[in-house]
Structure formats: C-alpha cells, structure tokens
Amino acid sequence: MLQIWALDGIAEITPGTDLVAVILEAARDSLRDGDIVVVTSKIVSKAEGRILEADDREDAITRETVRLVASRTSPSGHVTRIVENRLGIVSAAAGVDASNTPEGTVLLLPEDPDASARSIAAGLRDAGARVGVLITDTLGRAWREGQTDHAIGAAGVHVFEDLRGTVDAEGRPLVVTLPCVADELAAATDLVKGKAARLPVAVVRGRADLVGDLDLPGARSIVRPAERDMFALGSDEAYAAGFAAGRAAGD
C-alpha cells in the first residue's frame, strides 16, 4: 500500500540551515528503511544561500538562461520565456522564483540538485533509516495547461522503472515503456505538500523497491539529450528559423 504524508512543524528556512536536522526533527523518528523523502527545491535553495538580490527578475532569468526555447508576450504586455537553464532543465523563467522571498530578492534553483539530494540522503541514512531523497520543482508541460511538480534532484532512488522487455496484461511485449517514477512521486507528494501550506517535505512509503545505493543516476539523467530533443524550439521560433534559412538559401 502506498502512503504519502507531509511533515509538519518545519519553520522558515534560512541560509545555513541544517536540512537533515530539520527533517529528522519533523519526522519524529518515523522514517523507515525504504521510505522516500521528497523535498521542495525552494527550501534547499534557501538553506544553500541561493538568494540573489535582484530588483529585476528578468535580469536574473537572463543570467540563468543558456538557451531560449520560446518567448510570448501576453495582451497585457507580460513576457513569458521558456528557456533551458544551467541544469539543462527547460522551464518557464529558468526556475527563478520571486514568491515567498524578501522584497528585492529572487531565489535560484540549487546549484547541483543531485548533489544536494545525496547530501540530505547521506545524512538521513547516517541517522538510521536507509531512505531515498527527491528534490522537486514546479514545471509546466508541453501541450497541457497547468503545472505539476517534477524531480530535479535525486539520490538513492531509481528515477525510472524500466518495463521494457516485460509483457502487458495481454502478454504483449513492452518495447518503450519507461515510467519516470521520480516525476510521478514528485507530483503525488505535491497533493499533500501544497503551494501555500508551508509543508515543504513529504514522505512516501510503499515503494521501497525504488530505493537503492546513493550512486544511482540522479535526476539529471531524466533530462533528454539535445540530439533526441524533438521540440528544441517553440512553434513560432521554429517557423521563423526555417523561414530565415529558406531565404538565406535562396540568396
């Protein structure tokens, strides 16, 4: 049976906060071998001091961007940029967050979310329970409205459940079935964490089969390599690039 619950009693996180100690105190000795601890990236960023003084969020987004995928301006004049950030993640605003931060500051994503997850997982394991750790952030989805939480950091967790080579209920072989269970768990835990409830950590129990060694591939392995990216540009940007290439070829 799958169980998911949020840990309460976690106060505001500030630079230098020991997240392992905070999680252990909130868990009250309830963690067991095989549990998966899911941590919102915002508190990891705060603990690691990833707070940037920036009056203009757009400048911060530009600094964190390595590639522009698409840009759209709304009727009100607001510009939304979908970009690839330094972690290889494609998202709106490069993951730069201005909510729940002091005035005049923005919050950047952890510099290395997989390393952050390994540090937390190692600390929790040293305290007695062989757990896995996921670090999550909210991302949009191509072709679908709304957002869900995704795993951007992982340690001690199999991020994929490889079903290729097995058969379905009708006995037919599965060829490409590779569920990203890390993202599925990230989205599931957001149902109990919430965005405004100040419950940044959740525990998943019932998937001990996914928990393994700390040197398992992290969430960086979820990012699709550029050579297999079929959607490297937005539709308008791709059209403009093709139109420009056609004109150049005709000159």
C-alpha positions as CSV (number, residue, x, y, z in Angstrom):
1,M,0.0,0.0,0.0
2,L,1.3,3.4,-0.9
3,Q,1.2,6.1,1.8
4,I,2.2,9.7,1.4
5,W,2.1,12.4,4.1
6,A,3.7,15.8,4.7
7,L,5.9,16.6,7.7
8,D,4.6,19.5,9.7
9,G,6.4,21.8,12.1
10,I,9.1,23.0,9.7
11,A,9.9,26.6,10.3
12,E,11.2,29.2,7.8
13,I,14.5,28.0,6.3
14,T,17.4,30.5,6.1
15,P,20.9,30.2,4.7
16,G,23.0,27.7,6.6
17,T,20.0,25.7,8.0
18,D,20.8,22.0,8.5
19,L,18.0,20.4,6.5
20,V,18.9,16.9,7.7
21,A,18.4,18.0,11.3
22,V,15.2,19.8,10.4
23,I,13.7,16.8,8.6
24,L,14.7,14.4,11.4
25,E,13.1,16.7,14.0
26,A,9.9,17.0,11.9
27,A,9.8,13.2,11.2
28,R,10.0,12.4,14.9
29,D,11.7,9.0,14.4
30,S,9.1,7.9,11.9
31,L,11.4,7.3,9.0
32,R,11.9,3.7,8.0
33,D,14.1,1.8,5.6
34,G,12.7,2.1,2.1
35,D,11.0,5.5,2.6
36,I,11.4,8.2,0.0
37,V,11.8,11.8,1.4
38,V,10.6,14.4,-1.1
39,V,11.9,17.9,-0.5
40,T,10.7,21.1,-2.3
41,S,13.6,22.8,-4.0
42,K,12.8,26.1,-2.5
43,I,13.9,25.2,1.0
44,V,17.1,23.6,-0.4
45,S,17.9,26.8,-2.3
46,K,17.2,28.9,0.9
47,A,19.5,26.6,3.0
48,E,22.2,26.8,0.4
49,G,22.0,30.6,0.2
50,R,20.8,30.7,-3.4
51,I,19.1,34.0,-2.7
52,L,20.0,36.8,-5.2
53,E,19.5,40.5,-4.7
54,A,17.7,41.5,-7.9
55,D,15.3,44.3,-8.4
56,D,14.6,43.0,-11.9
57,R,13.6,39.3,-12.0
58,E,14.0,39.4,-15.8
59,D,17.7,40.1,-15.5
60,A,18.1,37.1,-13.1
61,I,16.3,34.9,-15.6
62,T,18.6,36.1,-18.4
63,R,21.7,35.3,-16.3
64,E,20.4,31.7,-15.6
65,T,19.5,31.1,-19.3
66,V,21.7,29.1,-21.6
67,R,19.1,28.8,-24.5
68,L,15.9,30.4,-25.4
69,V,13.2,27.9,-26.4
70,A,10.2,30.2,-26.8
71,S,9.0,33.7,-25.8
72,R,5.5,35.0,-25.8
73,T,4.0,38.4,-24.9
74,S,0.5,38.5,-23.4
75,P,-2.1,41.2,-24.3
76,S,-1.1,42.9,-21.1
77,G,2.5,43.1,-22.1
78,H,3.8,40.4,-19.8
79,V,6.6,38.4,-21.4
80,T,6.9,34.6,-20.7
81,R,10.2,33.0,-21.6
82,I,10.6,29.2,-21.9
83,V,14.3,28.6,-21.6
84,E,16.9,26.0,-20.9
85,N,18.7,26.8,-17.6
86,R,22.2,25.9,-16.4
87,L,20.9,22.5,-15.2
88,G,19.6,21.5,-18.6
89,I,16.0,21.9,-17.5
90,V,13.6,23.5,-19.9
91,S,11.1,25.6,-18.0
92,A,9.5,29.0,-17.6
93,A,11.7,31.7,-16.2
94,A,14.7,29.4,-15.8
95,G,13.4,28.3,-12.4
96,V,13.9,31.8,-10.9
97,D,11.4,32.3,-8.2
98,A,10.2,35.6,-6.7
99,S,7.5,34.2,-4.4
100,N,7.9,33.9,-0.7
101,T,11.2,35.7,-0.8
102,P,12.2,39.0,0.8
103,E,11.5,42.2,-1.2
104,G,14.1,42.9,-3.8
105,T,15.4,39.3,-3.9
106,V,14.8,36.2,-6.0
107,L,15.5,32.6,-5.4
108,L,17.6,30.5,-7.8
109,L,17.4,26.7,-8.1
110,P,20.1,24.7,-6.2
111,E,23.4,24.7,-8.0
112,D,23.5,20.9,-8.2
113,P,20.2,19.4,-7.1
114,D,21.5,15.8,-7.3
115,A,24.5,16.6,-5.1
116,S,22.1,18.3,-2.6
117,A,19.9,15.2,-2.6
118,R,22.9,13.0,-2.0
119,S,24.0,15.1,1.0
120,I,20.5,15.0,2.5
121,A,20.1,11.3,1.9
122,A,23.5,10.5,3.4
123,G,22.7,12.5,6.5
124,L,19.3,10.8,6.9
125,R,20.9,7.3,6.4
126,D,23.6,8.1,9.0
127,A,20.8,8.8,11.4
128,G,19.5,5.2,10.9
129,A,17.0,4.8,8.0
130,R,18.0,3.8,4.5
131,V,15.9,6.3,2.6
132,G,15.9,7.8,-0.8
133,V,15.6,11.6,-1.4
134,L,14.0,13.5,-4.3
135,I,14.2,17.3,-4.7
136,T,11.3,18.8,-6.7
137,D,10.3,21.9,-8.5
138,T,7.1,23.0,-10.3
139,L,7.2,22.8,-14.1
140,G,4.7,23.3,-16.9
141,R,4.0,20.7,-19.5
142,A,4.1,21.0,-23.3
143,W,0.6,20.7,-24.8
144,R,-1.2,20.8,-21.4
145,E,-2.3,23.6,-19.2
146,G,-1.3,23.8,-15.5
147,Q,1.8,22.7,-13.7
148,T,2.9,19.7,-11.7
149,D,5.9,19.0,-9.5
150,H,8.9,17.2,-11.2
151,A,12.1,15.7,-9.7
152,I,15.1,17.9,-10.4
153,G,17.4,16.1,-7.8
154,A,17.5,12.5,-6.7
155,A,19.7,10.3,-4.6
156,G,19.3,6.7,-3.6
157,V,16.2,6.4,-5.8
158,H,15.7,4.7,-9.2
159,V,14.3,7.6,-11.2
160,F,12.9,5.2,-13.9
161,E,11.1,2.0,-13.7
162,D,12.2,0.1,-16.8
163,L,9.4,-2.1,-18.0
164,R,11.0,-2.7,-21.5
165,G,11.2,-6.4,-22.2
166,T,8.3,-7.3,-19.9
167,V,4.8,-8.0,-21.1
168,D,1.5,-6.3,-20.6
169,A,-1.7,-7.9,-19.1
170,E,-2.4,-9.4,-22.5
171,G,1.0,-10.9,-22.9
172,R,2.2,-8.4,-25.5
173,P,5.9,-7.3,-25.1
174,L,6.5,-3.7,-23.8
175,V,9.1,-2.0,-26.1
176,V,9.3,1.6,-25.0
177,T,7.6,1.7,-21.6
178,L,9.9,3.6,-19.2
179,P,7.8,5.3,-16.5
180,C,9.6,8.2,-14.8
181,V,8.6,7.2,-11.3
182,A,10.6,10.1,-9.8
183,D,8.3,12.6,-11.5
184,E,5.3,10.6,-10.6
185,L,6.2,10.6,-7.0
186,A,7.1,14.3,-7.1
187,A,3.6,15.1,-8.4
188,A,1.9,12.8,-6.0
189,T,3.6,14.4,-2.9
190,D,2.5,17.8,-4.1
191,L,-1.0,16.8,-3.3
192,V,-0.1,16.8,0.4
193,K,2.5,19.5,0.4
194,G,0.6,22.2,-1.3
195,K,1.9,25.6,-2.5
196,A,0.9,27.8,0.4
197,A,0.6,25.4,3.3
198,R,4.2,25.7,4.4
199,L,4.7,21.9,4.2
200,P,7.8,21.6,2.1
201,V,8.7,18.0,2.9
202,A,6.7,14.8,2.3
203,V,7.4,11.1,2.9
204,V,6.4,8.3,0.5
205,R,6.1,4.8,2.0
206,G,5.3,1.7,0.0
207,R,7.9,1.9,-2.8
208,A,11.0,0.5,-1.1
209,D,11.7,-1.3,-4.4
210,L,12.8,2.0,-5.8
211,V,15.3,2.8,-3.0
212,G,18.9,1.8,-3.8
213,D,22.5,3.0,-3.5
214,L,23.4,6.7,-3.3
215,D,25.4,6.4,-6.5
216,L,22.4,5.6,-8.6
217,P,21.9,8.0,-11.6
218,G,20.3,11.3,-10.4
219,A,17.5,13.4,-11.8
220,R,20.0,14.9,-14.3
221,S,19.5,11.6,-16.2
222,I,15.8,12.5,-16.8
223,V,16.8,15.4,-19.0
224,R,16.5,14.4,-22.6
225,P,19.8,14.8,-24.5
226,A,19.8,17.5,-27.2
227,E,20.3,15.0,-30.0
228,R,17.0,13.4,-29.1
229,D,15.1,16.6,-28.4
230,M,12.3,16.9,-31.0
231,F,11.0,20.1,-29.5
232,A,14.1,22.3,-29.2
233,L,12.2,25.4,-30.3
234,G,8.7,26.8,-29.9
235,S,6.5,26.6,-33.0
236,D,6.8,30.3,-33.9
237,E,10.5,30.3,-33.3
238,A,10.9,27.1,-35.4
239,Y,8.9,28.7,-38.2
240,A,11.0,31.9,-38.1
241,A,14.2,29.9,-38.2
242,G,13.0,27.8,-41.1
243,F,11.8,30.9,-43.0
244,A,15.2,32.7,-42.4
245,A,17.1,29.6,-43.5
246,G,15.0,29.3,-46.7
247,R,15.6,33.0,-47.6
248,A,19.3,32.6,-47.0
249,A,19.4,29.5,-49.2
250,G,17.7,31.5,-52.0
251,D,20.0,34.4,-51.9
